[in-house]
Amino acid sequence: MNPMRIGLLGLGTAGGGTYQILLRNREEIARRAGREIHVVTAAVRDLDKAKAKFGLDLRLTTNPEYVVDAPDVDIVVELMGGIEPARSLILAAIRKGKHVVTANKALLALHGNEIFSEAQKYGVMVAFEAAVAGGIPIIKALREGLTANRIQWVAGIINGTSNFILTRMRDEGASFADALAEAQKLGYAEADPTFDIEGIDAAHKLTIMAAIAFGVPMKFDQAYTEGISKLTAADIQYAEEFGYRIKLLGICRRTDHGFELRVHPTLIPERQLIANVDGVMNAILVRGDAVGSTLYYGAGAGAEPTGSAVVADLVDVTRMHTADPDHRVPHLAFQPDRLSDLNVVPIEGVVTSYYLRLRALDRPGVLADVTRILADNGISIEAMLQREPAEGEEQVDVIFLTHRTLESSMNAAIAKIEALTSIAGPAVRIRMESLAS
Amino acid sequence: MNPMRIGLLGLGTAGGGTYQILLRNREEIARRAGREIHVVTAAVRDLDKAKAKFGLDLRLTTNPEYVVDAPDVDIVVELMGGIEPARSLILAAIRKGKHVVTANKALLALHGNEIFSEAQKYGVMVAFEAAVAGGIPIIKALREGLTANRIQWVAGIINGTSNFILTRMRDEGASFADALAEAQKLGYAEADPTFDIEGIDAAHKLTIMAAIAFGVPMKFDQAYTEGISKLTAADIQYAEEFGYRIKLLGICRRTDHGFELRVHPTLIPERQLIANVDGVMNAILVRGDAVGSTLYYGAGAGAEPTGSAVVADLVDVTRMHTADPDHRVPHLAFQPDRLSDLNVVPIEGVVTSYYLRLRALDRPGVLADVTRILADNGISIEAMLQREPAEGEEQVDVIFLTHRTLESSMNAAIAKIEALTSIAGPAVRIRMESLAS
């Protein structure tokens, strides 16, 4: 059978990894796919650099439209990132009847509804395993492996940069700023790290997972997003003392009122496997009503892990290339006419447990005031820790772990607590999840 | 579209779980699959018991051939277990052009080559996600999620019963016999536990994973199988002191001489995530050349976890029911005409590290003799531990951890060590794996 012919948009980290894998494992991949998969052309930013790196086997161009239009390209692989021109190029490829593989989480989270609807109209596949958690086949697991289940929740460490920073803060007691600087030095964080450290990248990936877990359209604009830049090594240390680790989790959960869609630092029990996922590694814990909890772990970024996911998609698309669209797995796991209109629960409506750290004056009655306010707001306390004040210090850290409560109740309580004259400065509030059921 | 019609062979744990999931999640599953999936008939052993349990929605029979022959059955689901009559029934279904879903690892490990060859001849699918690691979608991950990769090795905790026993031995210092008795009391081990504790069940599952990882036929007869029944709490404790856990691992690994296929107790570093998979849970660590290490964790047995995998297969088969066989994923991941003739490396040819415990007389020169024998056989020592003899004891435990060496060299060394007059009784030898790369 003739080789399947690929056009790459972008030959950077992910594009280069994809190209290398297709070359190195050409035979192994053909033994699986039933035909060879060849990259025939690639659009790059710097022609000379790409030529030096990848030789002359490849038709190179600086014009991405050339790749989309090329009559000998069967599948367009978009690995350039960003919203435009990626969006226009993908839509153009779809309208030419070409299948698309992309790793572009931001684009799918923001414009996935438009892209998938257009793909359906033109009867082509848009595959995106590489968009979430790099080489971990989590899209396939959620979309095909767990189809028996009503998915109850998904909780994932889906940003390697912030997980690396949190790991350094815990292991070395480093400050956030120092850990970020180290991540930048090692190439794990970009010069402008906002997307990674403020949870935006994680929210993109979470949006995609929620869509296929619950059968809902992409609702990135309704995701609650809170990053790790305000975390202190002290809070990580206190959490440890209670038997918890702090991870930046993306959580989507089905509730009676819709579904939650939130990214924030989270205390999780250290005995949970996912609490022990360190460094740049990713892991996703999925709870289904039939299977219970399953966990998927691996490298969430990097040239070849990302390329591994792209090539898996290419093999899938190669197999189904000429198949009737009815035989294909729906883009968002559920048949397009059977998507749900579940609402996103606003963060104020989320029910969870909390870690609460207060800076209190070391004088009588403070604890009585605080615990009274918590009780008045229906918040019950699971554990408490108060440190001896350091020599010459007039303030002490008081930490509470609470039982599950409504976020709006916690907000109300915190406002009252911060208004106490015996409380110095703002309260630190970090959400907690047991992930047990 | 008309519902897909299912006939169940067996309505015990796995069959009952499958039936319940299909009922409870009927709508959710149809939203994914594009049509409903109905169980129309089931063959059971005890008609009255089944009627009492599942009511009258279902045509029940004690004759499994009736289910295979029934003209309104599109897919036959074999969940009775054992070799016969399961094998004959599956072959009969295939020859009638019916697709098959099975959880029967023993049957596939022993007769998979015959079954898949017949399935190909008749153009039907035989799906078997539930045969390995229950609800964890590991077959899908290996067969479809990691197609970009040259798989280097797979190492799995794939028998929940023995993992439960090992967990109790470690947590409680229980003896093997006591931990087994507890597992039997809790229903985790059968009255005759041989298959679970002697590694046979794990070897069945490993055989299947090796086939799809490397693209080789089933070679169960060449698997090396060693169980946990001879392990002592003392060895588990000593392993701990060196920073290791002991797990029953199924390992298949590509080498220059073929591939290894072995099940045995294994020391693994406690910092490895898989070392912390406890109780009846399963986990599989897969090393691919592109993706690096990925791990898959979840419930390896039980009614609904197994049913979850069966139903996922049913959805896949439902989607591809009328598709051209060329569009389907090959049974063993690789195209049937592109399977490899890789040999199984005999256990004597395996290279690995070792934990070696000797019972030595407490007198001068013993260590010199032992270390000389190890050196003469080219075995270098990574760590050593010698206990003070207990009051009145004349023998002491001496434990060595070795660097990687050939199993046959270790066998030769052990024979010579056991022949020393200063060594009391047989040496305890447990293999070690770093699982790092």
Interface residues (C-beta under 8 A of the other chain):
Chain A: G17 I21 R24 N25 E28 I29 A30 R31 R32 A33 G34 E129 G134 G135 I136 P137 K140 A141 E144 G145 L146 T147 A148 N149 R150 G215 L273 N276 V277 G288 D289 A290 V291 G292 S293 T294 L295 Y296 Y297 G298 A299 E304 P305 G307 S308 A309 V310 V311 A312 V315 D316 R319 M320 T322 A323 D324 D326 H327 R328 V329 P330 A333 F334 Q335 R338
Chain B: G17 I21 R24 N25 E28 I29 A30 R31 R32 A33 G34 E129 G134 G135 I136 P137 K140 A141 E144 G145 L146 T147 A148 N149 R150 G215 L273 N276 V277 G288 D289 A290 V291 G292 S293 T294 L295 Y296 Y297 G298 A299 E304 P305 G307 S308 A309 V310 V311 A312 V315 D316 R319 M320 T322 A323 D324 D326 H327 R328 V329 P330 A333 F334 Q335 R338
